[in-house]
Amino acid sequence: MNNDLLFSKFQSHNFDEIASLLKQVFATTQSELEALYFLMSENFNKADWPSPIFVERSFFRSEDENFQELYEKSPVVAADLPSILELDDGKANKPTIVILGQDAKSDQDTEKLRIGTPYALHLKQCRESFKTTKFYFEMIEVLLNLGYKVYLTDIFKIWVCNPNRPYYRARLPKVDQSKFVAALTSELKIVQPLAVITWGREASHSVSKIALDFSHISFPHPGGAANGTWQTLLQESPTRGNKLAYWKREILKVL
């Protein structure tokens, strides 16, 4: 199915608005963002393209000077750019569903900042081969096959590894958190989704504080760390098959 997918085919005015929003939280330019998306789009269906994308760490600067010092010392920092997936079926004006996660992450040390997308689904290997992200994509395929565009984004689009606890997240200071949540509020106004689906408790909590006109559907994170929550929800073993079957049933109920 992946050859029949479109990756981040933003309408031009929407891209301009998203780029303007990203420039509020990152030290970037429209031309740099266009180049990053072009690189991911050109390699979307290449199985032999595992190469990470890097930019200078100056791409992000914390509003908190103490955290900025930690950021500069961190062994690895990563940022996720929003992406859109849809079937290449010739149908226009598909309704949009947002899947909202918490943040990016990485466990490969680097002096630069690693650029990706939520769940790394711009990479063919992640959609087809890597066990965890392949499962995430199988969940997203349910929405694609129902005729939706799926817009993937994070609340906090930067992830900073705690230098003292690799590879655990260093919690963003409140001033940066507020900046990202404000940007997310504007982002959802631009996207105008039919519904926002959150994966995980923190994402769900953040969306519950945003007063916008969309349905909010909360699920446990599909990853293995939330299997205890899934066990309680399913009342059976939280296998991937059972999670996916539950996801399909619930999606058909609420959308």
C-alpha positions in Angstrom: 0.0 0.0 0.0 2.9 2.4 0.7 3.4 3.2 -3.0 -0.2 4.5 -3.0 0.5 7.0 -0.2 1.0 10.7 -0.4 3.4 12.2 2.2 2.9 15.7 3.5 1.1 17.1 0.4 0.1 20.3 2.2 -2.1 22.8 0.4 0.2 25.8 -0.3 -1.6 28.2 2.0 -1.7 25.6 4.8 2.1 25.0 4.4 2.7 28.7 4.7 0.7 28.8 7.9 2.3 25.7 9.4 5.8 27.0 8.4 5.0 30.4 10.1 3.9 28.5 13.2 7.1 26.4 13.3 9.2 29.5 13.0 7.6 30.6 16.3 9.2 27.7 18.1 12.3 27.0 16.0 15.0 29.3 14.7 14.3 28.3 11.1 13.2 29.7 7.8 10.5 28.8 5.3 13.1 27.8 2.7 14.9 25.5 5.2 11.6 23.9 6.1 10.7 23.4 2.5 14.1 21.7 1.9 13.5 19.4 4.9 10.1 18.3 3.7 11.4 17.9 0.1 14.1 15.6 1.3 11.7 13.4 3.2 9.2 13.4 0.3 11.8 12.4 -2.2 13.0 9.5 -0.2 9.6 8.4 1.2 9.5 5.1 -0.7 13.2 4.3 -0.7 13.9 1.2 1.4 17.6 2.0 1.4 17.3 5.5 2.9 17.9 5.2 6.6 20.0 8.3 6.7 19.0 10.7 9.5 18.5 14.3 8.8 20.5 16.8 10.9 20.5 20.5 11.4 22.5 22.7 13.7 21.5 22.8 17.3 20.8 26.5 16.9 17.5 25.3 15.2 16.1 25.5 18.8 16.8 27.8 21.7 15.1 27.5 25.1 13.5 30.5 26.7 15.1 29.3 29.9 18.8 30.0 30.1 19.5 27.2 32.6 17.7 24.7 30.4 19.6 26.1 27.4 22.8 25.1 29.1 21.5 21.6 29.7 20.4 21.5 26.0 23.9 22.3 24.9 25.4 19.6 27.0 22.8 16.9 26.0 24.2 13.9 24.2 21.3 13.9 21.8 18.5 16.3 20.8 15.7 15.6 18.3 12.8 17.4 16.8 9.7 16.2 15.0 8.1 18.1 12.2 4.3 17.6 11.5 3.4 15.3 8.6 0.3 14.3 6.7 -0.4 10.8 5.2 -3.2 10.1 2.8 -4.1 7.6 0.1 -3.2 8.6 -3.4 -6.7 7.8 -4.7 -7.6 11.0 -6.5 -10.1 12.1 -3.9 -9.9 15.7 -2.8 -11.1 17.4 0.4 -10.8 14.4 2.6 -11.6 15.1 6.3 -8.6 15.2 8.5 -7.9 13.3 11.7 -5.1 14.4 13.9 -3.0 11.8 15.9 -1.2 13.7 18.6 1.7 12.3 20.6 3.9 13.8 23.2 7.4 14.4 21.7 10.2 13.2 19.6 13.0 11.0 20.9 16.3 9.4 19.9 19.1 7.3 21.5 21.9 8.0 19.1 24.4 10.6 20.3 25.1 13.5 17.9 26.5 17.0 18.1 23.7 18.2 15.8 19.9 18.1 16.2 18.1 15.2 14.5 15.1 16.0 12.5 12.2 13.5 12.0 8.5 13.1 12.0 6.1 11.6 14.6 6.8 7.8 14.8 9.4 8.2 11.9 6.7 7.2 9.4 8.5 9.2 6.7 10.9 6.2 6.6 9.8 3.1 4.6 11.6 0.8 7.1 9.6 2.2 9.9 6.3 1.7 8.1 7.1 -1.8 6.9 9.9 -3.4 8.9 10.5 -2.1 12.4 8.2 -3.9 14.7 7.0 -1.0 16.9 6.5 1.7 14.2 5.1 -0.8 11.8 2.3 -1.5 14.3 1.7 2.3 14.7 1.4 2.5 10.9 -1.1 -0.5 10.8 -3.3 1.5 13.2 -3.0 4.6 11.0 -3.9 2.5 7.9 -7.3 1.9 9.5 -8.0 5.6 9.3 -6.5 6.0 5.8 -8.7 3.2 4.5 -11.8 4.9 5.9 -11.0 7.9 3.7 -9.3 10.3 6.1 -6.1 12.3 5.9 -4.0 11.6 9.0 -2.1 14.6 10.3 0.6 13.5 12.8 2.1 16.0 15.3 3.5 16.3 18.8 2.7 18.6 21.6 6.4 19.2 22.4 8.2 19.2 19.1 11.7 19.1 20.7 13.1 16.2 22.8 16.2 16.7 24.9 18.0 13.8 26.4 18.9 14.3 30.1 22.8 14.4 30.1 22.7 12.6 33.5 20.3 9.9 32.5 20.7 8.7 28.9 18.3 8.2 27.2 15.6 9.7 29.3 13.8 13.0 28.5 14.8 16.1 30.2 11.5 17.9 31.1 11.1 21.1 29.3 10.7 24.2 31.5 7.3 25.7 31.8 8.1 28.7 29.6 9.0 26.3 26.7 6.0 24.0 27.4 3.7 27.0 27.2 5.2 28.1 24.0 4.7 24.7 22.4 1.1 24.4 23.7 0.2 27.8 22.3 1.7 26.8 19.0 -0.3 23.5 19.0 -3.5 25.5 19.6 -2.8 27.5 16.5 -1.8 24.4 14.6 -5.1 22.7 15.2 -6.9 25.8 14.1 -5.0 25.7 10.8 -5.6 22.0 10.3 -9.3 22.1 11.3 -9.6 18.3 12.1 -12.7 16.3 12.4 -11.2 14.8 15.5 -8.0 14.7 17.5 -6.9 11.3 18.7 -4.3 11.3 21.5 -2.0 8.4 22.3 -1.0 8.5 25.9 -1.9 10.3 29.1 0.2 13.4 28.7 -1.0 14.1 25.2 -4.6 13.6 26.4 -4.2 15.9 29.3 -2.7 18.7 27.2 -5.5 18.5 24.6 -8.2 18.6 27.3 -7.0 22.1 28.2 -7.4 23.5 24.7 -10.9 24.9 23.9 -11.4 24.1 20.2 -14.3 22.8 18.2 -13.3 19.2 17.6 -13.9 15.8 19.0 -11.1 14.5 21.3 -10.7 10.7 21.4 -8.2 9.4 23.9 -6.4 6.0 23.7 -3.6 4.6 25.7 -0.3 4.8 23.9 0.0 1.8 21.6 3.6 1.0 22.7 4.4 -1.8 25.1 5.1 0.6 28.0 1.3 1.1 28.3 0.4 -2.6 28.3 -0.9 -2.4 31.9 -3.5 0.2 30.8 -4.4 -1.8 27.7 -4.8 -5.0 29.9 -7.3 -3.2 32.0 -9.1 -1.7 29.0 -9.3 -4.9 27.0 -9.8 -7.3 29.8 -7.6 -9.7 27.9 -3.9 -10.0 26.9 -2.7 -6.7 25.3 -1.3 -8.4 22.2 -0.9 -6.3 19.1 -3.7 -8.2 17.5 -6.0 -7.5 20.4 -5.1 -3.8 20.5 -5.6 -3.4 16.8 -9.0 -5.2 16.9 -10.1 -2.9 19.7 -8.8 0.2 17.8 -10.8 -0.8 14.7 -14.0 -1.3 16.7 -13.7 2.0 18.6 -12.8 4.0 15.5 -15.8 2.7 13.7 -18.0 3.7 16.7 -16.8 7.2 17.1 -15.9 8.4 13.6 
